[in-house]
Amino acid sequence: MFWMRRGNRKRRRDRLYSIYAFTLLEVLVVMLIVGILAAITAPSWLGFFTNQSLSSAQTQAFSTMRLAQSNAKRSQIMWQATFRNTPTAAQYAVHPAPTTTTTADYWNNLPWQNFSSNVKIADSPTDPARTTLTKLTDIPEPDIFRVQFKSQGVPNGLGEKGQITFISKNSDRKKCVIISTLLGSMRLAENSRCDQT
């Protein structure tokens, strides 16, 4: 009797396990479906992430230049927005324009902030969508791009009218901020509309 009762319990337990368990084939089919869905959605997800990173950098650069422009009007002194590529990230800073010659220490001690790590400033001279803001080359690497605004909020000379272009490290998309008039009007553009004419 004891053995019968124990055998019934064992059969009932085995039956419950077979109801609630998965077979190896079922697990493999589910893994295959998940893999196929991941392979289909991964490229579009990467494209979305790249576009968001570029949009974020473009918006931040626009805000940075607007902040320099408004600070110049408010304080009645020249302000500048400064940009650079470092080996790890593209960076930006807003500060009063220097009144004397500067050293590498001056530039390294600015209040730099990073753009997204997936974005860099296009600085190739052969790229039609290159950055055309004033490039300071008399200081050690990395090269620095800047735009200065006078106390009236206008760019400081013809050399300040230009654009800053951002490119992604893993795609051919590009977005830019263009200073389009001598009065300091700015606009946003992307891809082929960033190409210089």
DRENNUTI-207003 format. One line per 10 residues: number of its first residue (from 1); their letters; for each residue y, z, x of N, C-alpha, C. Coordinates in nm, 4 decimals, decimal comma. Atoms other than C-alpha are relative to their C-alpha. Last residue first. Layout:
BEGIN
NUM> A> Y Z X Y Z X Y Z X ~ ...
END
This chain:
BEGIN
197> TQDCRSNEAL> -0,0341 0,1420 0,0227 7,6064 -5,2357 2,7767 0,1090 -0,0445 0,0928 ~ -0,1382 0,0362 -0,0310 7,4355 -4,9131 2,8797 0,0227 -0,1481 -0,0248 ~ -0,0156 0,0936 -0,1105 7,1077 -4,8366 2,7045 0,1467 -0,0368 0,0179 ~ -0,0494 -0,0733 -0,1179 7,1183 -4,5245 2,4841 0,0235 -0,0944 0,1181 ~ -0,1436 -0,0210 0,0193 7,0906 -4,7355 2,1665 0,0612 0,0837 0,1125 ~ -0,0767 0,1131 -0,0536 6,7549 -4,8569 2,2984 0,1500 0,0160 -0,0198 ~ 0,0750 0,1177 -0,0454 6,5923 -4,5120 2,2540 0,0926 -0,1111 0,0468 ~ 0,1362 -0,0113 -0,0525 6,8240 -4,2593 2,0898 -0,0563 -0,1368 0,0332 ~ 0,0745 0,1257 0,0089 7,1881 -4,1977 2,0072 -0,1402 0,0237 0,0552 ~ 0,1394 -0,0088 -0,0418 7,4209 -3,9037 1,9431 -0,0658 -0,1363 -0,0151
187> RMSGLLTSII> 0,1001 0,0429 0,0982 7,7979 -3,9256 1,9284 -0,1379 0,0102 0,0618 ~ 0,1384 0,0064 -0,0472 8,0940 -3,7682 2,0999 -0,0901 -0,0458 -0,1132 ~ 0,0953 0,0111 0,1105 8,4686 -3,8102 2,0614 -0,1405 -0,0170 0,0556 ~ 0,1103 -0,0940 -0,0082 8,6543 -3,6905 2,3699 -0,0944 -0,0027 -0,1176 ~ -0,0411 -0,1222 0,0680 8,9937 -3,8520 2,3173 -0,1115 0,1046 -0,0019 ~ -0,0818 -0,0764 -0,0935 8,9127 -4,1172 2,5786 0,0514 0,1292 -0,0616 ~ -0,1423 0,0343 -0,0033 8,6380 -4,2391 2,3480 0,0720 0,0864 0,1025 ~ -0,0294 0,1401 0,0266 8,2569 -4,2644 2,3414 0,1475 -0,0372 0,0025 ~ -0,1430 -0,0229 0,0197 8,1317 -3,9491 2,5028 0,0601 -0,1387 -0,0121 ~ -0,0961 0,0936 -0,0576 7,7648 -4,0294 2,4504 0,1409 0,0476 -0,0310
177> VCKKRDSNKS> -0,1296 -0,0384 0,0565 7,4833 -3,7798 2,3965 0,1029 -0,0842 0,0729 ~ -0,1194 -0,0191 -0,0809 7,1393 -3,9234 2,4645 0,1168 0,0516 -0,0831 ~ -0,1100 -0,0372 0,0899 6,7809 -3,9477 2,3509 0,1193 0,0333 0,0862 ~ -0,1203 -0,0531 -0,0623 6,4875 -4,1144 2,5242 0,1040 0,0293 -0,1068 ~ -0,1120 -0,0292 0,0897 6,1305 -4,1958 2,4342 0,1174 0,0531 0,0803 ~ -0,1145 0,0847 -0,0334 5,9035 -4,3491 2,7000 0,1175 0,0215 -0,0953 ~ -0,0136 0,1138 0,0917 5,6451 -4,0739 2,6935 0,1225 -0,0803 0,0407 ~ 0,1272 0,0649 0,0331 5,5008 -3,7959 2,9128 0,0117 -0,1078 -0,1064 ~ 0,0848 0,0170 -0,1178 5,7923 -3,6450 3,1062 -0,1291 -0,0749 -0,0317 ~ 0,1163 -0,0879 0,0021 6,0295 -3,7004 2,8171 -0,0841 -0,0284 0,1231
167> IFTIQGKEGL> 0,1268 0,0710 0,0147 6,3689 -3,8540 2,8767 -0,1121 0,1038 0,0008 ~ 0,1204 -0,0803 -0,0213 6,7147 -3,7127 2,8250 -0,1223 -0,0857 -0,0222 ~ 0,1216 0,0494 0,0641 7,0337 -3,9140 2,8648 -0,1171 0,0894 0,0392 ~ 0,1121 -0,0702 -0,0600 7,3820 -3,7808 2,9371 -0,1229 -0,0405 -0,0797 ~ 0,1079 -0,0553 0,0814 7,6618 -4,0205 2,8600 -0,0959 0,0802 0,0852 ~ 0,1336 0,0478 -0,0341 7,9925 -4,1551 2,9806 -0,1039 0,0623 -0,0901 ~ 0,0514 0,0665 0,1198 8,3661 -4,0933 2,9708 -0,1350 -0,0605 0,0359 ~ 0,0665 -0,0976 0,0863 8,4260 -3,8429 3,2493 -0,0516 -0,0631 -0,1287 ~ 0,1340 -0,0271 -0,0497 8,5018 -4,1106 3,5075 -0,0781 0,0965 -0,0871 ~ 0,0940 0,1013 0,0468 8,7958 -4,2286 3,2989 -0,1425 0,0267 0,0439
157> GNPVGQSKFQ> 0,0035 0,1284 -0,0685 8,9912 -3,9083 3,3533 -0,1081 -0,0924 -0,0517 ~ -0,0870 0,0031 -0,1166 8,9491 -3,5427 3,2565 -0,0174 -0,1320 0,0748 ~ 0,0673 0,0045 -0,1305 8,7948 -3,5746 2,9113 0,0998 -0,0181 0,1134 ~ 0,0373 0,1366 -0,0358 9,0221 -3,4742 2,6223 -0,0717 0,0016 0,1348 ~ 0,1331 0,0305 0,0491 9,0286 -3,1239 2,4743 -0,0451 -0,1414 0,0308 ~ -0,0151 0,0665 0,1298 9,4069 -3,0836 2,5136 -0,1362 -0,0342 -0,0621 ~ -0,0435 -0,0984 0,0987 9,3490 -2,8222 2,7897 0,0248 -0,0618 -0,1385 ~ -0,1333 -0,0556 -0,0235 9,1529 -3,0794 2,9879 0,0369 0,0951 -0,1138 ~ -0,0942 0,0176 0,1112 8,7781 -3,1313 2,9493 0,1302 0,0701 0,0336 ~ -0,1098 -0,0961 0,0080 8,5398 -3,1818 3,2399 0,0897 -0,0348 -0,1178
147> VRFIDPEPID> -0,1092 0,0571 0,0781 8,2014 -3,3535 3,2274 0,1045 0,1092 -0,0146 ~ -0,0959 -0,0848 0,0691 7,9423 -3,2774 3,4909 0,0945 -0,0844 -0,0846 ~ -0,0815 0,0840 0,0876 7,6268 -3,4057 3,6506 0,0962 0,0913 -0,0738 ~ -0,0601 -0,0633 0,1168 7,4785 -3,2152 3,9437 0,0836 -0,1026 -0,0740 ~ -0,1271 0,0585 0,0400 7,2395 -3,3527 4,2027 0,0478 0,0633 -0,1297 ~ 0,0062 0,1204 0,0822 6,9633 -3,1115 4,3030 0,1403 -0,0515 -0,0345 ~ 0,0838 0,0259 0,1180 7,0023 -3,1103 4,5950 -0,0157 0,1273 -0,0818 ~ 0,1440 0,0185 -0,0212 7,2808 -3,0103 4,8317 -0,0738 -0,0252 -0,1314 ~ 0,0659 -0,1298 -0,0101 7,6459 -3,0664 4,7406 -0,1490 -0,0235 0,0214 ~ -0,0402 -0,0632 -0,1250 7,8576 -3,3749 4,8037 -0,0591 0,1393 0,0171
137> TLKTLTTRAP> 0,1010 0,0230 -0,1033 7,6657 -3,5720 4,5409 0,0359 0,0675 0,1320 ~ -0,0482 -0,0639 -0,1217 7,8474 -3,4632 4,2279 -0,1086 -0,0109 0,1059 ~ 0,1100 -0,0571 -0,0793 7,7655 -3,7095 3,9536 0,0570 0,0543 0,1295 ~ -0,0350 -0,0126 -0,1410 8,0330 -3,7761 3,6924 -0,1113 0,0721 0,0740 ~ -0,1050 -0,0991 -0,0216 7,8575 -3,8579 3,3654 0,0291 0,0068 0,1493 ~ -0,1176 0,0570 -0,0669 7,6615 -4,1833 3,3622 0,1162 0,0985 0,0083 ~ -0,1123 -0,0913 0,0211 7,3112 -4,0595 3,2815 0,1180 -0,0513 0,0808 ~ -0,0213 -0,1083 -0,0957 7,0729 -4,3544 3,2829 0,1173 0,0890 -0,0435 ~ -0,0367 -0,1169 0,0795 6,9729 -4,5566 2,9778 0,0277 0,1205 0,0904 ~ -0,1187 0,0314 0,0799 6,9749 -4,8899 3,1656 0,0461 0,1175 -0,0856
127> DTPSDAIKVN> 0,0316 -0,0139 0,1421 6,7402 -4,7342 3,4248 0,1246 -0,0326 -0,0813 ~ 0,0464 0,1284 0,0522 6,8102 -4,8711 3,7736 -0,0327 0,0046 -0,1488 ~ -0,1090 0,0971 0,0078 7,0296 -4,5800 3,8859 -0,0432 -0,1354 -0,0568 ~ 0,0331 0,1167 -0,0806 6,7531 -4,3289 3,7953 0,1122 -0,1039 -0,0129 ~ -0,0997 0,0211 -0,1047 6,9126 -4,0105 3,6648 -0,0327 -0,1176 0,0914 ~ 0,0247 0,1317 -0,0596 6,7442 -3,9523 3,3299 0,1084 -0,0262 0,1038 ~ -0,1187 0,0855 0,0087 6,7727 -3,5783 3,2655 -0,0309 -0,1302 0,0715 ~ -0,0813 0,0068 -0,1215 6,4386 -3,4069 3,2125 0,1159 -0,0963 -0,0228 ~ -0,1137 0,0920 -0,0002 6,2404 -3,2841 2,9136 0,0664 0,0003 0,1366 ~ 0,0540 0,1344 0,0154 5,8957 -3,1231 2,8691 0,1069 -0,1080 0,0192
117> SSFNQWPLNN> 0,0673 0,0387 -0,1245 6,0115 -2,7866 3,0067 -0,0559 -0,1419 -0,0050 ~ 0,1457 -0,0047 0,0139 6,2599 -2,7531 2,7206 -0,0657 -0,0512 0,1280 ~ 0,0451 0,0803 0,1125 6,6182 -2,7114 2,8410 -0,1514 0,0173 -0,0102 ~ 0,0976 0,1086 -0,0061 6,6907 -2,4246 3,0741 -0,0107 -0,0747 -0,1318 ~ 0,1015 -0,0199 0,1033 7,0035 -2,2109 3,1045 -0,0891 -0,1230 -0,0007 ~ 0,0900 0,1083 0,0388 7,2245 -2,1845 3,4103 -0,0954 0,0443 -0,1093 ~ 0,0915 -0,0551 0,1029 7,5000 -1,9216 3,4238 -0,0932 -0,1078 -0,0555 ~ -0,0509 0,0242 0,1350 7,6446 -2,0553 3,7526 -0,0983 0,0564 -0,1028 ~ -0,0305 -0,1247 0,0701 7,5257 -1,8869 4,0721 0,0643 -0,0212 -0,1369 ~ 0,1236 -0,0728 0,0294 7,3498 -2,1929 4,2168 0,0242 0,1276 -0,0790
107> WYDATTTTTP> 0,0756 0,0712 0,1035 7,6660 -2,4022 4,1859 -0,1275 0,0735 -0,0371 ~ -0,0763 0,0010 0,1250 7,8844 -2,1529 4,3732 -0,0829 -0,0633 -0,1113 ~ 0,0108 -0,1324 0,0616 7,6153 -2,0958 4,6344 0,0756 0,0064 -0,1323 ~ 0,1264 -0,0040 0,0736 7,5953 -2,4708 4,7009 -0,0188 0,1354 -0,0673 ~ 0,1176 0,0011 -0,0860 7,9602 -2,4629 4,7974 -0,1250 0,0001 -0,0867 ~ 0,1102 -0,0913 0,0313 8,2754 -2,5456 4,6080 -0,1141 -0,0168 0,0990 ~ 0,1278 0,0595 -0,0391 8,6118 -2,6933 4,6862 -0,1102 0,1043 -0,0158 ~ 0,0046 0,0250 -0,1443 8,8870 -2,5277 4,4901 -0,1321 -0,0696 0,0314 ~ -0,1322 0,0447 -0,0449 8,9921 -2,5149 4,1256 0,0034 -0,0280 0,1494 ~ -0,0429 -0,0629 -0,1259 8,6436 -2,4961 3,9770 0,1331 -0,0584 0,0457
97> APHVAYQAAT> 0,0109 0,0944 -0,1116 8,6231 -2,6035 3,6118 0,0480 0,0677 0,1279 ~ -0,1289 0,0588 -0,0378 8,5769 -2,3091 3,3789 -0,0193 -0,0930 0,1198 ~ -0,0815 -0,0889 -0,0815 8,2136 -2,2664 3,2740 0,1354 -0,0637 0,0254 ~ -0,1390 0,0202 0,0431 7,9395 -2,4110 3,0550 0,0839 0,1017 0,0752 ~ -0,0892 -0,1154 -0,0088 7,5902 -2,4438 3,2066 0,1378 -0,0415 -0,0502 ~ -0,1386 0,0213 0,0389 7,2900 -2,6734 3,1665 0,0783 0,1291 0,0153 ~ -0,0827 -0,1159 0,0308 6,9406 -2,7038 3,3107 0,1411 -0,0403 -0,0389 ~ -0,1385 0,0462 0,0074 6,6520 -2,9505 3,3378 0,0828 0,1191 -0,0479 ~ -0,0614 0,0244 0,1312 6,3313 -2,7740 3,4351 0,1367 -0,0627 0,0166 ~ 0,0723 -0,0595 0,1123 6,0788 -2,6936 3,7112 0,0593 -0,0338 -0,1358
87> PTNRFTAQWM> 0,1427 0,0352 0,0009 6,1781 -2,9147 4,0049 -0,0758 0,0541 -0,1211 ~ 0,0633 -0,0769 -0,1068 6,5446 -2,8799 3,9077 -0,1477 -0,0391 -0,0005 ~ 0,1464 -0,0055 0,0010 6,7413 -3,1383 3,7135 -0,0444 0,0878 0,1152 ~ 0,0758 0,0360 -0,1201 7,1120 -3,0719 3,6625 -0,1498 0,0038 -0,0299 ~ 0,1422 0,0237 0,0235 7,3838 -3,0401 3,3987 -0,0670 -0,0326 0,1329 ~ 0,0690 0,0419 -0,1211 7,7396 -2,9044 3,3953 -0,1495 -0,0081 -0,0273 ~ 0,1430 -0,0140 0,0293 7,9767 -2,8717 3,1009 -0,0722 -0,0626 0,1182 ~ 0,0970 0,1068 -0,0199 8,3319 -2,8246 3,2167 -0,1391 0,0405 -0,0460 ~ 0,1377 -0,0490 0,0044 8,6454 -2,6323 3,1356 -0,0937 -0,1163 0,0236 ~ 0,1077 0,0982 -0,0002 9,0087 -2,7067 3,2261 -0,1366 0,0690 0,0040
77> IQSRKANSQA> 0,0370 0,0360 -0,1368 9,2613 -2,4427 3,1245 -0,1177 -0,0972 -0,0084 ~ -0,1021 0,0834 -0,0648 9,4502 -2,3933 2,7983 -0,0235 -0,0177 0,1496 ~ -0,0510 -0,0734 -0,1162 9,2159 -2,1091 2,6907 0,1101 -0,0740 0,0755 ~ -0,0345 -0,1381 0,0311 9,1533 -2,2342 2,3368 0,0669 0,0706 0,1175 ~ -0,1135 -0,0040 0,0941 9,1665 -2,6070 2,4066 0,0478 0,1437 -0,0219 ~ -0,1161 0,0554 -0,0697 8,9481 -2,5799 2,7163 0,1225 0,0038 -0,0906 ~ -0,0496 -0,1028 -0,0923 8,7047 -2,3482 2,5357 0,1230 -0,0481 0,0756 ~ -0,0752 -0,0988 0,0785 8,6784 -2,6051 2,2535 0,0527 0,1133 0,0873 ~ -0,1195 0,0614 0,0552 8,5837 -2,8849 2,4942 0,0836 0,1023 -0,0780 ~ -0,0933 0,0181 -0,1119 8,3393 -2,6713 2,6917 0,1320 -0,0569 -0,0502
67> LRMTSFAQTQ> -0,0458 -0,1330 -0,0388 8,1753 -2,5630 2,3643 0,0995 -0,0089 0,1155 ~ -0,0973 -0,0438 0,1015 8,1590 -2,9227 2,2406 0,0553 0,1382 0,0346 ~ -0,1232 0,0757 -0,0250 7,9891 -3,0247 2,5670 0,1089 0,0379 -0,0997 ~ -0,0559 -0,0447 -0,1281 7,7319 -2,7466 2,5338 0,1308 -0,0721 0,0297 ~ -0,0656 -0,1296 0,0228 7,6740 -2,8202 2,1652 0,0668 0,0515 0,1269 ~ -0,1156 0,0259 0,0869 7,6004 -3,1870 2,2423 0,0782 0,1298 -0,0220 ~ -0,1005 0,0648 -0,0852 7,3734 -3,0860 2,5314 0,1270 -0,0284 -0,0791 ~ -0,0547 -0,1009 -0,0889 7,1876 -2,8414 2,3036 0,1070 -0,0587 0,0915 ~ -0,0866 -0,0882 0,0785 7,1448 -3,1027 2,0317 0,0645 0,1054 0,0887 ~ -0,1168 0,0779 0,0399 7,0073 -3,3568 2,2798 0,0995 0,0875 -0,0767
57> ASSLSQNTFF> -0,0839 0,0174 -0,1197 6,7739 -3,1007 2,4365 0,1278 -0,0752 -0,0340 ~ -0,0542 -0,1308 -0,0356 6,6381 -2,9977 2,0937 0,0928 -0,0107 0,1209 ~ -0,1052 -0,0305 0,0982 6,5961 -3,3580 1,9868 0,0666 0,1327 0,0320 ~ -0,1160 0,0845 -0,0294 6,4061 -3,4349 2,3077 0,1152 0,0288 -0,0952 ~ -0,0565 -0,0455 -0,1281 6,1721 -3,1388 2,2595 0,1250 -0,0798 0,0360 ~ -0,0698 -0,1261 0,0240 6,1185 -3,2239 1,8909 0,0654 0,0521 0,1281 ~ -0,1226 0,0302 0,0740 6,0352 -3,5861 1,9741 0,0809 0,1272 -0,0257 ~ -0,0922 0,0665 -0,0921 5,7844 -3,4763 2,2377 0,1334 -0,0271 -0,0675 ~ -0,0478 -0,1012 -0,0935 5,6181 -3,2310 1,9967 0,1019 -0,0591 0,0982 ~ -0,0899 -0,0894 0,0735 5,5925 -3,4966 1,7250 0,0598 0,1042 0,0933
47> GLWSPATIAA> -0,1224 0,0754 0,0270 5,4449 -3,7471 1,9672 0,1029 0,0842 -0,0726 ~ -0,0720 0,0086 -0,1272 5,1947 -3,4873 2,0889 0,1308 -0,0768 -0,0160 ~ -0,0544 -0,1319 -0,0277 5,0964 -3,4130 1,7274 0,0781 0,0002 0,1308 ~ -0,1171 -0,0161 0,0850 5,0593 -3,7842 1,6530 0,0638 0,1370 0,0208 ~ -0,1120 0,0836 -0,0433 4,8355 -3,8265 1,9554 0,1248 0,0165 -0,0869 ~ -0,0619 -0,0401 -0,1274 4,6232 -3,5187 1,8706 0,1145 -0,0913 0,0431 ~ -0,1315 -0,0626 0,0157 4,5631 -3,5997 1,5010 0,0698 0,0332 0,1313 ~ -0,0909 0,0816 0,0821 4,2804 -3,8540 1,5296 0,1406 0,0599 -0,0020 ~ -0,0306 0,1229 -0,0743 4,0993 -3,6866 1,8192 0,0972 -0,0891 -0,0767 ~ -0,0893 -0,0350 -0,1109 4,1240 -3,3484 1,6440 0,0401 -0,1240 0,0793
37> LIGVILMVVL> -0,1327 -0,0283 0,0556 3,9782 -3,4942 1,3238 0,1004 0,0356 0,1094 ~ -0,0579 0,1283 0,0441 3,6880 -3,6461 1,5177 0,1397 0,0208 -0,0564 ~ -0,0366 0,0794 -0,1174 3,6194 -3,3200 1,6994 0,0643 -0,1321 -0,0371 ~ -0,1199 -0,0617 -0,0566 3,6262 -3,1165 1,3757 0,0481 -0,0788 0,1218 ~ -0,1117 0,0303 0,0914 3,3794 -3,3589 1,2165 0,1305 0,0579 0,0540 ~ -0,0300 0,1415 -0,0120 3,1460 -3,3386 1,5172 0,1185 -0,0381 -0,0880 ~ -0,0708 0,0175 -0,1271 3,1616 -2,9590 1,5216 0,0382 -0,1459 0,0217 ~ -0,1344 -0,0560 0,0161 3,0714 -2,9482 1,1513 0,0806 -0,0171 0,1281 ~ -0,0746 0,0908 0,0887 2,7773 -3,1836 1,2087 0,1423 0,0501 -0,0192 ~ -0,0365 0,1201 -0,0761 2,6587 -2,9774 1,5069 0,0797 -0,0980 -0,0837
27> VELLTFAYIS> -0,1059 -0,0377 -0,0947 2,6686 -2,6517 1,3061 0,0451 -0,1224 0,0797 ~ -0,1222 -0,0214 0,0773 2,4709 -2,8073 1,0223 0,1174 0,0346 0,0922 ~ -0,0487 0,1295 0,0459 2,2099 -2,9421 1,2640 0,1306 0,0153 -0,0788 ~ -0,0646 0,0639 -0,1139 2,1686 -2,6049 1,4332 0,0592 -0,1343 -0,0408 ~ 0,0935 0,0630 -0,0929 2,0905 -2,4465 1,0996 0,0803 -0,0632 0,1132 ~ -0,0193 0,1435 -0,0160 2,3272 -2,2079 0,9349 -0,1052 -0,0535 0,0960 ~ -0,0092 0,0521 -0,1361 2,2385 -1,8601 0,8075 0,0211 -0,1512 -0,0023 ~ -0,1324 -0,0202 -0,0579 2,3066 -1,6973 0,4701 0,0178 -0,0569 0,1400 ~ -0,1056 0,0408 0,0935 2,0135 -1,8247 0,2614 0,1354 0,0044 0,0688 ~ 0,0033 0,1456 0,0111 1,7611 -1,8141 0,5464 0,1059 -0,0498 -0,0965
17> YLRDRRRKRN> -0,0532 0,0616 -0,1214 1,8618 -1,4603 0,6290 0,0009 -0,1513 -0,0111 ~ -0,1446 -0,0197 -0,0015 1,8100 -1,3532 0,2676 0,0630 -0,0628 0,1233 ~ -0,0546 0,0903 0,1007 1,4591 -1,5081 0,2625 0,1536 0,0123 -0,0051 ~ 0,0052 0,1352 -0,0548 1,3716 -1,3369 0,5913 0,0597 -0,1000 -0,0979 ~ -0,1019 0,0077 -0,1044 1,4854 -1,0005 0,4470 0,0043 -0,1408 0,0599 ~ -0,1281 0,0021 0,0692 1,2782 -1,0526 0,1282 0,1142 -0,0127 0,1017 ~ -0,0175 0,1309 0,0628 0,9745 -1,1467 0,3345 0,1355 -0,0106 -0,0682 ~ -0,0198 0,0985 -0,1059 1,0156 -0,8390 0,5569 0,0215 -0,1383 -0,0587 ~ -0,1350 -0,0164 -0,0527 1,0618 -0,6106 0,2593 0,0305 -0,1050 0,1070 ~ -0,0946 0,0497 0,1012 0,7517 -0,7497 0,0947 0,1435 0,0118 0,0485
7> GRRMWFM> 0,0050 0,1461 -0,0024 0,5509 -0,6990 0,4142 0,0950 -0,0607 -0,1018 ~ -0,0705 0,0429 -0,1212 0,6604 -0,3349 0,4383 0,0030 -0,1521 0,0096 ~ -0,1408 -0,0234 0,0251 0,5525 -0,2755 0,0782 0,0846 -0,0464 0,1197 ~ -0,0465 0,0984 0,0979 0,2200 -0,4357 0,1429 0,1494 0,0140 -0,0246 ~ -0,0117 0,1291 -0,0676 0,1614 -0,2364 0,4592 0,0496 -0,1062 -0,0945 ~ -0,1124 -0,0065 -0,0905 0,2369 0,0929 0,2804 0,0248 -0,1352 0,0681 ~ -0,1179 0,0000 0,0819 0,0000 0,0000 0,0000 0,1261 0,0000 0,0876
END
